[in-house]
């Protein structure tokens, strides 16, 4: 399936962790992703990877929505 890579990239044990970090920082997921990528030295590499994945998934979601229109 086309979405299998997404499940493999996230994994069951890490599901929702980036969203929880964003919520604790009182930001949306997109805002937190931008903040993390702008301040990479303040966050661990795993959080940076999660931010990159969040941005990628947002682009995929937008592409699919545009494609349906």
N, C-alpha and C positions, 0 to 999 in steps of 0.2 A: 504494500500500500504506500501511497505517497506521504502519509503522515507518520509512518513507522519511525523515521529518523527523528521526529520530534520526541516521541516517547523514549527512544534510546538516549537522546541528548539530555532529557530531564531526569528520567529514572524515578521509580516510585518513592524512594527514600528522600529525594530532594524536592518532591512536588510541593509547591506552595511556599517554599522557604524564601525565595526572593520577594514575593509579594508581602510576606510577613515582615521582612526587613524594611521594605518600603513603608509599610503601615506604621512600624515603630518609629521611623524617621518622619512620620506625618507628611508623606508625599505619595503621589500616585506612583504606579510602577514605572511609567514612562519618565516622570520627573526624577525618580530615584536612579534610574538607569543613566540618564544624562548627567546627574550629579556624580555618580560613581565614576563614569568615564572621564569626567572633567577633573576629578581628584583621585586618580589611580593610586597615588602614593599613600592615601589614607585608608585604603581597603585591601583585603587579601586578594590574591589572584583568583580564587574561586568566585568571589563576589563580582570581580571584573568580568569573568567569563559568563556569569549569570546575567549581568547587565548587557553584554553583547548578544546573548541569546534572546533576551527580552526585546531588544531592538529589532533583531532579525525576525522574530515571530510577529511583531507589530507590522513589519513590512509585508510579511506573507499574508497576514490578515487583511491589510489594506489592498493588496494586489487581488486577493480573492473577491473582496467586496467590489472593487472596480470592475473586475471581470464579469461579475453577475449583472452589472448595470447596463 
